[in-house]
Amino acid sequence: MLLPYTGLAGATLLAERLRETIGANEVPTSDDPGDTKVLRVTASAGVATLTADIEDFPELMRPADAALYRAKNEGRNRVVADARDGPPRNEAEVPRR
């Protein structure tokens, strides 16, 4: 998910809210009214910020992907933010490859 003009703290907060909303839902596993089993879905997210040192979109995805894998390796169902949080960069300046 891309969030223009949103810093690391705001993006992390939104990802956490989405994670909580997803986790609050229960999915019935059967159409049988007597079957009370439900499936709970969880989500993990990696968050990164477009900073002045990032040259292109793939370079932005690397820290976000690394943060996602950290979230999964640390027990899943969590949000992990990339440690780098520099001044934001305007997305329009990022060259597409």
C-alpha positions as CSV (number, residue, x, y, z in Angstrom):
1,M,0.0,0.0,0.0
2,L,1.4,3.4,-0.9
3,L,0.5,6.3,1.4
4,P,1.5,9.7,-0.2
5,Y,2.6,12.4,2.2
6,T,2.6,10.0,5.2
7,G,5.6,9.5,7.4
8,L,6.8,6.3,9.0
9,A,4.8,6.9,12.3
10,G,1.5,7.5,10.4
11,A,2.0,4.6,8.0
12,T,2.9,2.3,10.9
13,L,-0.2,3.4,12.8
14,L,-2.4,2.7,9.8
15,A,-0.9,-0.7,9.2
16,E,-1.5,-1.5,12.9
17,R,-5.1,-0.5,12.6
18,L,-5.5,-2.7,9.5
19,R,-3.9,-5.6,11.3
20,E,-6.2,-5.2,14.3
21,T,-9.3,-4.9,12.0
22,I,-8.4,-8.0,10.0
23,G,-7.7,-10.0,13.3
24,A,-11.1,-9.0,14.8
25,N,-13.0,-10.8,12.1
26,E,-14.1,-14.4,12.3
27,V,-14.8,-16.5,9.2
28,P,-17.3,-19.4,9.6
29,T,-15.8,-22.7,8.3
30,S,-19.2,-24.3,7.5
31,D,-22.7,-23.3,6.4
32,D,-24.0,-25.7,9.0
33,P,-25.6,-23.6,11.8
34,G,-24.6,-26.3,14.4
35,D,-20.9,-26.0,13.4
36,T,-19.4,-23.2,15.5
37,K,-15.9,-23.5,14.2
38,V,-14.4,-20.2,12.9
39,L,-11.2,-19.2,11.1
40,R,-9.3,-16.3,12.5
41,V,-7.2,-14.4,9.9
42,T,-4.0,-12.5,10.9
43,A,-1.8,-10.1,9.1
44,S,1.8,-9.1,9.2
45,A,3.1,-5.9,7.6
46,G,6.4,-4.2,6.8
47,V,6.5,-0.4,6.7
48,A,9.1,1.8,5.0
49,T,9.3,5.5,4.2
50,L,10.4,7.0,0.9
51,T,13.4,9.1,1.9
52,A,15.8,11.3,0.1
53,D,18.4,8.5,-0.2
54,I,16.0,6.1,-2.1
55,E,16.5,6.3,-5.9
56,D,13.7,4.2,-7.2
57,F,10.6,2.1,-6.4
58,P,12.5,-1.2,-6.1
59,E,14.8,0.4,-3.6
60,L,11.8,1.5,-1.5
61,M,10.5,-2.1,-1.6
62,R,13.6,-3.6,-0.2
63,P,13.3,-2.2,3.4
64,A,9.5,-2.7,3.4
65,D,10.0,-6.4,2.4
66,A,12.8,-6.8,5.0
67,A,10.5,-5.4,7.7
68,L,7.7,-7.8,6.6
69,Y,10.0,-10.8,6.9
70,R,11.1,-9.5,10.3
71,A,7.4,-9.3,11.4
72,K,6.9,-12.9,10.2
73,N,10.1,-14.2,11.9
74,E,9.2,-12.4,15.2
75,G,6.0,-14.4,15.5
76,R,3.7,-13.1,12.8
77,N,0.5,-11.0,13.3
78,R,2.5,-7.8,13.8
79,V,3.7,-4.7,12.2
80,V,7.4,-3.9,11.9
81,A,8.7,-0.6,10.6
82,D,12.0,-0.1,8.8
83,A,14.5,1.6,11.2
84,R,15.4,4.3,8.7
85,D,13.2,7.3,9.0
86,G,14.7,10.3,7.1
87,P,13.0,13.3,5.8
88,P,10.1,12.4,3.4
89,R,10.6,12.6,-0.3
90,N,8.0,13.5,-2.8
91,E,6.8,10.4,-4.6
92,A,6.6,12.2,-7.9
93,E,10.4,12.5,-7.9
94,V,11.0,8.8,-7.9
95,P,12.0,7.4,-11.3
96,R,10.0,4.3,-12.4
97,R,11.9,1.4,-13.9
